[in-house]
Amino acid sequence: MERISKGLSLGLVCLFLVGCGGGGSGSSKLSGSGSTFIKPIMDKWIEAYTKDKSNLEINYQGNGSTAGIKQMTDQAVDFGCTDAFMTEEQLEVAKKRGGEVVHVPLVMGAIVPAYNLKGIDTPIRFTGEVLAGIFLGDIKKWNDPALQKINEGVKLPNLDIAVVHRTEGSGSTFIFTSYLQKVSKAWQKSGVGAGTTVKWKTGTGEQGNPGVAGFIGQTEGSIGYIELYYALLKREEIKFGEVQNHDGKFILADLKSVTSAAENALKEKQRVTEDLNIDLLDVAGADSYPISGTTWAVLYVNQDPQRGKALVDFFTWATHEGQKYNENMHYARLPEALVQRIDEKLQKIKK
């Protein structure tokens, strides 16, 4: 009886190790969660990377940057994805629970002011101050003089503006509110500030980029901020506007304008830190789109050998070969100079 009990216990331990990715030649499972900004390209990467790897399974849940950071910190997933660099407080909590964390830039993309207005084919123009006025609730009508002034020749309707924003902790919210905090005096004075979550003064809340995009598509007169991919996905129902950049030009987000922002940011040393915190907001340059951002994978340096190797191999592939999928998914490729620095960071992970 004792021998049977010991054998059963050993068998259960072996099954646990295989299921968790442990063991030498068994199958590996990696799990991640976080940013909805990156989910479309992440799903594509996983499909392409695991196609010929029957012994590897990767699962990614898009539940918001804050959730991704928390679940990675709690070691509920192997990696998180976030559009907002971890704060000092978050890094300190992670250090106590699992040690040092590395940030691995994966893609660069655009957050766009998306709206639903019938009968207007020309992209509506926005400045930082006008966007701040709308999302503070100070600009309530589409034909407000502040909007009409920068959209000369466009007959804007006498229609209430229905603002929509994210409900959960969101990297898209962080990028958008950080932009407003940087360029708008009204936003700075409002006290709303910048973060993955803020206390909005107006508007309806929806879950994730898909939720915000869905609300806009169904609600005439609405406006919200979403990742470029989701705006293009619903191009029959919603449009997105031009935003005035640092050089005073109105820019419509596309791959070229995001790439321009990234390349110009790398020329300014203060915009890229040693730990690869990258600021793409309101970058100088005639062609730079001003509400551009980065998504990082965040993961612990300390890993068991098999899991560490699987993570390094996947993210090395994603930041090299995987970048060829970016353009069709409306994300900008990582600049080559940045990729070299990413390789150095990945070498820190235990494997």
Contacts in CASP RR format, 6 or more apart in sequence:
PFRMAT RR
TARGET T0000
AUTHOR 0000-0000-0000
METHOD contacts of the structure
MODEL  1
MERISKGLSLGLVCLFLVGCGGGGSGSSKLSGSGSTFIKPIMDKWIEAYT
KDKSNLEINYQGNGSTAGIKQMTDQAVDFGCTDAFMTEEQLEVAKKRGGE
VVHVPLVMGAIVPAYNLKGIDTPIRFTGEVLAGIFLGDIKKWNDPALQKI
NEGVKLPNLDIAVVHRTEGSGSTFIFTSYLQKVSKAWQKSGVGAGTTVKW
KTGTGEQGNPGVAGFIGQTEGSIGYIELYYALLKREEIKFGEVQNHDGKF
ILADLKSVTSAAENALKEKQRVTEDLNIDLLDVAGADSYPISGTTWAVLY
VNQDPQRGKALVDFFTWATHEGQKYNENMHYARLPEALVQRIDEKLQKIK
K
17 23 0 8 1.000
18 26 0 8 1.000
18 27 0 8 1.000
19 27 0 8 1.000
19 29 0 8 1.000
20 29 0 8 1.000
21 27 0 8 1.000
21 28 0 8 1.000
21 29 0 8 1.000
21 306 0 8 1.000
21 307 0 8 1.000
22 28 0 8 1.000
22 304 0 8 1.000
22 306 0 8 1.000
22 307 0 8 1.000
23 306 0 8 1.000
24 306 0 8 1.000
25 55 0 8 1.000
26 55 0 8 1.000
27 54 0 8 1.000
27 55 0 8 1.000
27 56 0 8 1.000
27 57 0 8 1.000
28 55 0 8 1.000
28 56 0 8 1.000
28 57 0 8 1.000
28 306 0 8 1.000
28 307 0 8 1.000
28 310 0 8 1.000
29 56 0 8 1.000
29 57 0 8 1.000
29 58 0 8 1.000
29 59 0 8 1.000
30 56 0 8 1.000
30 57 0 8 1.000
30 58 0 8 1.000
30 59 0 8 1.000
30 78 0 8 1.000
30 79 0 8 1.000
30 307 0 8 1.000
30 310 0 8 1.000
30 311 0 8 1.000
30 314 0 8 1.000
31 58 0 8 1.000
31 59 0 8 1.000
31 60 0 8 1.000
31 77 0 8 1.000
31 78 0 8 1.000
31 79 0 8 1.000
32 58 0 8 1.000
32 59 0 8 1.000
32 60 0 8 1.000
32 61 0 8 1.000
32 68 0 8 1.000
32 71 0 8 1.000
32 72 0 8 1.000
32 77 0 8 1.000
32 78 0 8 1.000
32 79 0 8 1.000
32 80 0 8 1.000
32 81 0 8 1.000
33 60 0 8 1.000
33 61 0 8 1.000
33 62 0 8 1.000
33 63 0 8 1.000
33 64 0 8 1.000
33 67 0 8 1.000
33 68 0 8 1.000
33 71 0 8 1.000
33 72 0 8 1.000
33 77 0 8 1.000
33 80 0 8 1.000
33 81 0 8 1.000
34 60 0 8 1.000
34 61 0 8 1.000
34 62 0 8 1.000
34 63 0 8 1.000
34 64 0 8 1.000
34 65 0 8 1.000
34 67 0 8 1.000
34 68 0 8 1.000
34 69 0 8 1.000
34 71 0 8 1.000
34 80 0 8 1.000
34 81 0 8 1.000
34 82 0 8 1.000
35 62 0 8 1.000
35 64 0 8 1.000
35 65 0 8 1.000
35 68 0 8 1.000
35 81 0 8 1.000
35 82 0 8 1.000
35 83 0 8 1.000
35 171 0 8 1.000
35 295 0 8 1.000
36 62 0 8 1.000
36 63 0 8 1.000
36 64 0 8 1.000
36 170 0 8 1.000
36 172 0 8 1.000
36 208 0 8 1.000
36 209 0 8 1.000
36 210 0 8 1.000
36 227 0 8 1.000
37 65 0 8 1.000
37 83 0 8 1.000
37 109 0 8 1.000
37 171 0 8 1.000
37 172 0 8 1.000
37 209 0 8 1.000
37 227 0 8 1.000
37 295 0 8 1.000
38 81 0 8 1.000
38 83 0 8 1.000
38 106 0 8 1.000
38 107 0 8 1.000
38 295 0 8 1.000
39 60 0 8 1.000
39 62 0 8 1.000
40 229 0 8 1.000
40 329 0 8 1.000
41 106 0 8 1.000
41 107 0 8 1.000
41 229 0 8 1.000
41 325 0 8 1.000
41 326 0 8 1.000
41 329 0 8 1.000
41 331 0 8 1.000
42 60 0 8 1.000
42 81 0 8 1.000
42 106 0 8 1.000
43 60 0 8 1.000
44 325 0 8 1.000
44 329 0 8 1.000
45 317 0 8 1.000
45 318 0 8 1.000
45 322 0 8 1.000
45 325 0 8 1.000
46 58 0 8 1.000
46 60 0 8 1.000
48 322 0 8 1.000
48 325 0 8 1.000
49 56 0 8 1.000
49 58 0 8 1.000
49 314 0 8 1.000
49 317 0 8 1.000
49 318 0 8 1.000
49 322 0 8 1.000
50 56 0 8 1.000
50 57 0 8 1.000
50 58 0 8 1.000
56 310 0 8 1.000
58 314 0 8 1.000
60 81 0 8 1.000
62 81 0 8 1.000
63 168 0 8 1.000
64 168 0 8 1.000
64 169 0 8 1.000
64 170 0 8 1.000
64 171 0 8 1.000
64 208 0 8 1.000
65 81 0 8 1.000
65 82 0 8 1.000
65 83 0 8 1.000
65 84 0 8 1.000
65 169 0 8 1.000
65 170 0 8 1.000
65 171 0 8 1.000
65 174 0 8 1.000
65 196 0 8 1.000
66 82 0 8 1.000
66 168 0 8 1.000
66 169 0 8 1.000
66 170 0 8 1.000
66 171 0 8 1.000
66 196 0 8 1.000
66 197 0 8 1.000
67 168 0 8 1.000
67 169 0 8 1.000
68 77 0 8 1.000
68 80 0 8 1.000
68 81 0 8 1.000
68 82 0 8 1.000
68 298 0 8 1.000
69 80 0 8 1.000
69 82 0 8 1.000
69 86 0 8 1.000
69 90 0 8 1.000
69 298 0 8 1.000
71 77 0 8 1.000
71 80 0 8 1.000
72 78 0 8 1.000
72 79 0 8 1.000
72 80 0 8 1.000
72 94 0 8 1.000
72 101 0 8 1.000
72 298 0 8 1.000
72 299 0 8 1.000
72 300 0 8 1.000
73 90 0 8 1.000
73 93 0 8 1.000
73 94 0 8 1.000
73 97 0 8 1.000
74 97 0 8 1.000
75 97 0 8 1.000
75 98 0 8 1.000
75 300 0 8 1.000
78 299 0 8 1.000
78 307 0 8 1.000
78 311 0 8 1.000
79 297 0 8 1.000
79 298 0 8 1.000
79 299 0 8 1.000
79 311 0 8 1.000
80 297 0 8 1.000
80 298 0 8 1.000
80 299 0 8 1.000
81 106 0 8 1.000
81 295 0 8 1.000
81 296 0 8 1.000
81 297 0 8 1.000
81 298 0 8 1.000
82 171 0 8 1.000
82 295 0 8 1.000
82 296 0 8 1.000
82 298 0 8 1.000
83 170 0 8 1.000
83 171 0 8 1.000
83 172 0 8 1.000
83 174 0 8 1.000
83 175 0 8 1.000
83 293 0 8 1.000
83 294 0 8 1.000
83 295 0 8 1.000
83 296 0 8 1.000
84 171 0 8 1.000
84 174 0 8 1.000
84 175 0 8 1.000
84 195 0 8 1.000
84 196 0 8 1.000
85 103 0 8 1.000
85 277 0 8 1.000
85 296 0 8 1.000
86 94 0 8 1.000
86 101 0 8 1.000
86 103 0 8 1.000
86 298 0 8 1.000
91 101 0 8 1.000
94 101 0 8 1.000
94 300 0 8 1.000
95 101 0 8 1.000
98 300 0 8 1.000
98 302 0 8 1.000
99 300 0 8 1.000
99 301 0 8 1.000
99 302 0 8 1.000
100 300 0 8 1.000
100 301 0 8 1.000
100 302 0 8 1.000
100 348 0 8 1.000
101 298 0 8 1.000
101 299 0 8 1.000
101 300 0 8 1.000
101 301 0 8 1.000
102 275 0 8 1.000
102 298 0 8 1.000
102 299 0 8 1.000
102 301 0 8 1.000
102 345 0 8 1.000
102 346 0 8 1.000
102 348 0 8 1.000
102 349 0 8 1.000
103 275 0 8 1.000
103 276 0 8 1.000
103 277 0 8 1.000
103 296 0 8 1.000
103 297 0 8 1.000
103 298 0 8 1.000
103 345 0 8 1.000
104 276 0 8 1.000
104 296 0 8 1.000
104 297 0 8 1.000
104 298 0 8 1.000
104 299 0 8 1.000
104 315 0 8 1.000
104 319 0 8 1.000
104 342 0 8 1.000
104 345 0 8 1.000
104 346 0 8 1.000
105 276 0 8 1.000
105 278 0 8 1.000
105 294 0 8 1.000
105 295 0 8 1.000
105 296 0 8 1.000
105 319 0 8 1.000
105 334 0 8 1.000
105 338 0 8 1.000
105 342 0 8 1.000
106 294 0 8 1.000
106 295 0 8 1.000
106 296 0 8 1.000
106 297 0 8 1.000
106 315 0 8 1.000
106 318 0 8 1.000
106 319 0 8 1.000
106 334 0 8 1.000
107 294 0 8 1.000
107 295 0 8 1.000
107 326 0 8 1.000
107 331 0 8 1.000
107 332 0 8 1.000
107 334 0 8 1.000
108 258 0 8 1.000
108 259 0 8 1.000
108 261 0 8 1.000
108 262 0 8 1.000
108 280 0 8 1.000
108 292 0 8 1.000
108 293 0 8 1.000
108 294 0 8 1.000
108 295 0 8 1.000
108 331 0 8 1.000
108 332 0 8 1.000
108 334 0 8 1.000
109 227 0 8 1.000
109 228 0 8 1.000
109 258 0 8 1.000
109 292 0 8 1.000
109 293 0 8 1.000
109 294 0 8 1.000
109 295 0 8 1.000
109 330 0 8 1.000
109 331 0 8 1.000
109 332 0 8 1.000
110 227 0 8 1.000
110 228 0 8 1.000
110 253 0 8 1.000
110 254 0 8 1.000
110 257 0 8 1.000
110 258 0 8 1.000
110 289 0 8 1.000
110 291 0 8 1.000
110 292 0 8 1.000
110 293 0 8 1.000
111 172 0 8 1.000
111 175 0 8 1.000
111 176 0 8 1.000
111 179 0 8 1.000
111 225 0 8 1.000
111 226 0 8 1.000
111 227 0 8 1.000
111 228 0 8 1.000
111 291 0 8 1.000
111 292 0 8 1.000
111 293 0 8 1.000
112 225 0 8 1.000
112 226 0 8 1.000
112 227 0 8 1.000
112 228 0 8 1.000
112 231 0 8 1.000
112 240 0 8 1.000
112 241 0 8 1.000
112 243 0 8 1.000
112 253 0 8 1.000
112 291 0 8 1.000
113 126 0 8 1.000
113 131 0 8 1.000
113 223 0 8 1.000
113 224 0 8 1.000
113 225 0 8 1.000
113 240 0 8 1.000
113 241 0 8 1.000
113 243 0 8 1.000
114 212 0 8 1.000
114 213 0 8 1.000
114 216 0 8 1.000
114 223 0 8 1.000
114 224 0 8 1.000
114 225 0 8 1.000
114 226 0 8 1.000
114 230 0 8 1.000
114 231 0 8 1.000
114 238 0 8 1.000
114 239 0 8 1.000
114 240 0 8 1.000
114 241 0 8 1.000
115 124 0 8 1.000
115 216 0 8 1.000
115 221 0 8 1.000
115 222 0 8 1.000
115 223 0 8 1.000
115 224 0 8 1.000
115 238 0 8 1.000
115 239 0 8 1.000
115 240 0 8 1.000
115 241 0 8 1.000
116 216 0 8 1.000
116 217 0 8 1.000
116 219 0 8 1.000
116 220 0 8 1.000
116 221 0 8 1.000
116 222 0 8 1.000
116 223 0 8 1.000
116 237 0 8 1.000
116 238 0 8 1.000
116 239 0 8 1.000
117 124 0 8 1.000
117 142 0 8 1.000
117 156 0 8 1.000
117 157 0 8 1.000
117 159 0 8 1.000
117 220 0 8 1.000
117 221 0 8 1.000
117 239 0 8 1.000
118 220 0 8 1.000
120 154 0 8 1.000
120 155 0 8 1.000
120 156 0 8 1.000
120 239 0 8 1.000
122 154 0 8 1.000
123 239 0 8 1.000
123 240 0 8 1.000
123 241 0 8 1.000
123 242 0 8 1.000
123 252 0 8 1.000
124 147 0 8 1.000
124 151 0 8 1.000
124 154 0 8 1.000
124 156 0 8 1.000
124 239 0 8 1.000
124 241 0 8 1.000
124 242 0 8 1.000
125 150 0 8 1.000
125 151 0 8 1.000
125 241 0 8 1.000
125 242 0 8 1.000
125 243 0 8 1.000
125 244 0 8 1.000
125 250 0 8 1.000
126 147 0 8 1.000
126 150 0 8 1.000
126 241 0 8 1.000
126 242 0 8 1.000
126 243 0 8 1.000
126 244 0 8 1.000
127 150 0 8 1.000
127 243 0 8 1.000
127 244 0 8 1.000
128 179 0 8 1.000
128 180 0 8 1.000
128 183 0 8 1.000
128 184 0 8 1.000
128 243 0 8 1.000
128 244 0 8 1.000
129 146 0 8 1.000
129 183 0 8 1.000
129 184 0 8 1.000
129 185 0 8 1.000
129 186 0 8 1.000
130 139 0 8 1.000
130 146 0 8 1.000
130 147 0 8 1.000
130 150 0 8 1.000
131 180 0 8 1.000
131 184 0 8 1.000
131 243 0 8 1.000
132 180 0 8 1.000
132 184 0 8 1.000
132 186 0 8 1.000
132 187 0 8 1.000
132 190 0 8 1.000
133 139 0 8 1.000
133 146 0 8 1.000
133 184 0 8 1.000
133 186 0 8 1.000
133 187 0 8 1.000
134 161 0 8 1.000
134 163 0 8 1.000
134 223 0 8 1.000
135 163 0 8 1.000
135 165 0 8 1.000
135 180 0 8 1.000
135 200 0 8 1.000
135 201 0 8 1.000
135 202 0 8 1.000
136 186 0 8 1.000
136 187 0 8 1.000
136 190 0 8 1.000
136 192 0 8 1.000
136 201 0 8 1.000
136 202 0 8 1.000
137 163 0 8 1.000
137 201 0 8 1.000
137 202 0 8 1.000
137 203 0 8 1.000
138 186 0 8 1.000
139 146 0 8 1.000
139 147 0 8 1.000
139 161 0 8 1.000
140 160 0 8 1.000
140 161 0 8 1.000
141 158 0 8 1.000
141 159 0 8 1.000
141 160 0 8 1.000
141 161 0 8 1.000
142 156 0 8 1.000
142 157 0 8 1.000
142 158 0 8 1.000
142 159 0 8 1.000
142 160 0 8 1.000
142 161 0 8 1.000
142 221 0 8 1.000
143 156 0 8 1.000
143 157 0 8 1.000
143 158 0 8 1.000
143 159 0 8 1.000
147 156 0 8 1.000
148 154 0 8 1.000
148 156 0 8 1.000
150 244 0 8 1.000
150 250 0 8 1.000
159 220 0 8 1.000
159 221 0 8 1.000
160 221 0 8 1.000
161 221 0 8 1.000
161 222 0 8 1.000
161 223 0 8 1.000
162 203 0 8 1.000
162 204 0 8 1.000
162 219 0 8 1.000
162 221 0 8 1.000
162 222 0 8 1.000
162 223 0 8 1.000
163 200 0 8 1.000
163 202 0 8 1.000
163 203 0 8 1.000
163 204 0 8 1.000
163 222 0 8 1.000
163 223 0 8 1.000
163 224 0 8 1.000
164 203 0 8 1.000
164 204 0 8 1.000
164 205 0 8 1.000
164 206 0 8 1.000
164 212 0 8 1.000
164 215 0 8 1.000
164 216 0 8 1.000
164 219 0 8 1.000
164 222 0 8 1.000
164 223 0 8 1.000
164 224 0 8 1.000
165 173 0 8 1.000
165 200 0 8 1.000
165 203 0 8 1.000
165 204 0 8 1.000
165 205 0 8 1.000
165 206 0 8 1.000
165 212 0 8 1.000
165 224 0 8 1.000
165 225 0 8 1.000
166 172 0 8 1.000
166 173 0 8 1.000
166 205 0 8 1.000
166 206 0 8 1.000
166 207 0 8 1.000
166 208 0 8 1.000
166 212 0 8 1.000
167 205 0 8 1.000
167 206 0 8 1.000
167 207 0 8 1.000
167 208 0 8 1.000
168 197 0 8 1.000
168 207 0 8 1.000
168 208 0 8 1.000
169 196 0 8 1.000
169 197 0 8 1.000
170 196 0 8 1.000
170 197 0 8 1.000
170 208 0 8 1.000
171 196 0 8 1.000
172 208 0 8 1.000
172 209 0 8 1.000
172 225 0 8 1.000
172 226 0 8 1.000
172 227 0 8 1.000
173 195 0 8 1.000
173 196 0 8 1.000
173 197 0 8 1.000
173 198 0 8 1.000
173 225 0 8 1.000
174 194 0 8 1.000
174 195 0 8 1.000
174 196 0 8 1.000
175 281 0 8 1.000
175 291 0 8 1.000
175 292 0 8 1.000
175 293 0 8 1.000
176 225 0 8 1.000
176 291 0 8 1.000
177 187 0 8 1.000
177 192 0 8 1.000
177 193 0 8 1.000
177 194 0 8 1.000
177 195 0 8 1.000
177 198 0 8 1.000
178 194 0 8 1.000
178 195 0 8 1.000
178 281 0 8 1.000
179 281 0 8 1.000
179 282 0 8 1.000
179 290 0 8 1.000
179 291 0 8 1.000
180 187 0 8 1.000
180 193 0 8 1.000
180 194 0 8 1.000
181 187 0 8 1.000
181 188 0 8 1.000
181 193 0 8 1.000
181 194 0 8 1.000
182 281 0 8 1.000
182 282 0 8 1.000
183 282 0 8 1.000
183 290 0 8 1.000
187 193 0 8 1.000
190 201 0 8 1.000
192 198 0 8 1.000
192 199 0 8 1.000
192 200 0 8 1.000
192 201 0 8 1.000
204 215 0 8 1.000
205 212 0 8 1.000
205 215 0 8 1.000
206 212 0 8 1.000
206 214 0 8 1.000
206 215 0 8 1.000
209 226 0 8 1.000
209 227 0 8 1.000
209 229 0 8 1.000
209 230 0 8 1.000
210 230 0 8 1.000
212 224 0 8 1.000
212 225 0 8 1.000
212 226 0 8 1.000
212 230 0 8 1.000
213 226 0 8 1.000
213 230 0 8 1.000
213 231 0 8 1.000
213 233 0 8 1.000
213 234 0 8 1.000
213 238 0 8 1.000
214 234 0 8 1.000
214 237 0 8 1.000
215 222 0 8 1.000
216 222 0 8 1.000
216 223 0 8 1.000
216 224 0 8 1.000
216 226 0 8 1.000
216 234 0 8 1.000
216 237 0 8 1.000
216 238 0 8 1.000
217 234 0 8 1.000
217 237 0 8 1.000
217 238 0 8 1.000
218 237 0 8 1.000
225 291 0 8 1.000
226 240 0 8 1.000
228 240 0 8 1.000
228 253 0 8 1.000
228 254 0 8 1.000
228 258 0 8 1.000
228 330 0 8 1.000
229 329 0 8 1.000
229 330 0 8 1.000
229 331 0 8 1.000
231 238 0 8 1.000
231 239 0 8 1.000
231 240 0 8 1.000
232 330 0 8 1.000
240 252 0 8 1.000
240 253 0 8 1.000
241 252 0 8 1.000
242 250 0 8 1.000
242 251 0 8 1.000
242 252 0 8 1.000
243 250 0 8 1.000
243 251 0 8 1.000
243 253 0 8 1.000
243 289 0 8 1.000
243 290 0 8 1.000
243 291 0 8 1.000
244 250 0 8 1.000
244 251 0 8 1.000
244 290 0 8 1.000
245 251 0 8 1.000
245 282 0 8 1.000
245 283 0 8 1.000
245 285 0 8 1.000
245 286 0 8 1.000
245 288 0 8 1.000
245 289 0 8 1.000
245 290 0 8 1.000
246 282 0 8 1.000
246 283 0 8 1.000
246 284 0 8 1.000
246 285 0 8 1.000
246 288 0 8 1.000
246 290 0 8 1.000
247 284 0 8 1.000
247 285 0 8 1.000
247 286 0 8 1.000
247 288 0 8 1.000
249 286 0 8 1.000
249 287 0 8 1.000
251 257 0 8 1.000
251 287 0 8 1.000
251 288 0 8 1.000
251 289 0 8 1.000
251 290 0 8 1.000
252 289 0 8 1.000
253 289 0 8 1.000
253 291 0 8 1.000
253 292 0 8 1.000
254 289 0 8 1.000
254 330 0 8 1.000
255 327 0 8 1.000
255 330 0 8 1.000
255 331 0 8 1.000
255 332 0 8 1.000
256 287 0 8 1.000
257 287 0 8 1.000
257 288 0 8 1.000
257 289 0 8 1.000
257 292 0 8 1.000
258 280 0 8 1.000
258 289 0 8 1.000
258 292 0 8 1.000
258 293 0 8 1.000
258 331 0 8 1.000
258 332 0 8 1.000
259 332 0 8 1.000
259 333 0 8 1.000
259 335 0 8 1.000
260 285 0 8 1.000
260 287 0 8 1.000
260 288 0 8 1.000
260 289 0 8 1.000
261 280 0 8 1.000
261 283 0 8 1.000
261 288 0 8 1.000
261 289 0 8 1.000
261 290 0 8 1.000
261 292 0 8 1.000
262 278 0 8 1.000
262 280 0 8 1.000
262 292 0 8 1.000
262 332 0 8 1.000
262 334 0 8 1.000
262 335 0 8 1.000
262 338 0 8 1.000
263 335 0 8 1.000
264 283 0 8 1.000
264 284 0 8 1.000
264 285 0 8 1.000
264 288 0 8 1.000
265 271 0 8 1.000
265 272 0 8 1.000
265 278 0 8 1.000
265 279 0 8 1.000
265 280 0 8 1.000
265 283 0 8 1.000
266 272 0 8 1.000
266 335 0 8 1.000
266 337 0 8 1.000
266 338 0 8 1.000
268 283 0 8 1.000
268 284 0 8 1.000
271 278 0 8 1.000
271 279 0 8 1.000
271 280 0 8 1.000
271 283 0 8 1.000
272 278 0 8 1.000
272 279 0 8 1.000
272 338 0 8 1.000
276 296 0 8 1.000
276 338 0 8 1.000
276 341 0 8 1.000
276 342 0 8 1.000
276 345 0 8 1.000
278 293 0 8 1.000
278 294 0 8 1.000
278 338 0 8 1.000
280 292 0 8 1.000
280 293 0 8 1.000
280 294 0 8 1.000
281 290 0 8 1.000
281 291 0 8 1.000
281 292 0 8 1.000
281 293 0 8 1.000
282 290 0 8 1.000
283 290 0 8 1.000
283 292 0 8 1.000
292 332 0 8 1.000
297 315 0 8 1.000
299 311 0 8 1.000
299 349 0 8 1.000
301 348 0 8 1.000
301 349 0 8 1.000
301 350 0 8 1.000
302 350 0 8 1.000
303 311 0 8 1.000
303 349 0 8 1.000
303 350 0 8 1.000
303 351 0 8 1.000
304 350 0 8 1.000
305 350 0 8 1.000
305 351 0 8 1.000
308 349 0 8 1.000
308 350 0 8 1.000
308 351 0 8 1.000
309 351 0 8 1.000
311 349 0 8 1.000
311 351 0 8 1.000
312 346 0 8 1.000
312 347 0 8 1.000
312 349 0 8 1.000
312 351 0 8 1.000
315 346 0 8 1.000
316 343 0 8 1.000
316 346 0 8 1.000
319 334 0 8 1.000
319 339 0 8 1.000
319 342 0 8 1.000
319 343 0 8 1.000
320 339 0 8 1.000
323 333 0 8 1.000
323 334 0 8 1.000
326 332 0 8 1.000
326 333 0 8 1.000
327 333 0 8 1.000
334 342 0 8 1.000
END
